[in-house]
Amino acid sequence: MATKTVTDDSFQTDVLGAPGPVLVDFWAEWCGPCRMIGPALEELSTELDGKVTIAKLNIDDSPDTPAKYGVRGIPTMILFKNGAPAATKVGAAPKGALQSWLEGQL
């Protein structure tokens, strides 16, 4: 399963109302490290299908949600469980490190 695009308008339904855990990647087109981890997140969304949904929220297109959750730097990844933030990771990392962190939180 590919990553899911979410916006300020769809966040309540797609993330907070999701039946399972959702990892939200807060990113922007102009962010080099964000583009660097994009392919790793795509691969993880397929490998961890059924365990977690990986969503991407563009902070330039949807600025309200990042402000609400205190996102100050990107990339920032927040894992939501049962509609609430459960874990946060700031900054780019290799796929293996992202996978270890994510699986440790699930």
Disulfide bonds with the S-S distance in Angstrom:
Cys31-Cys34 2.32
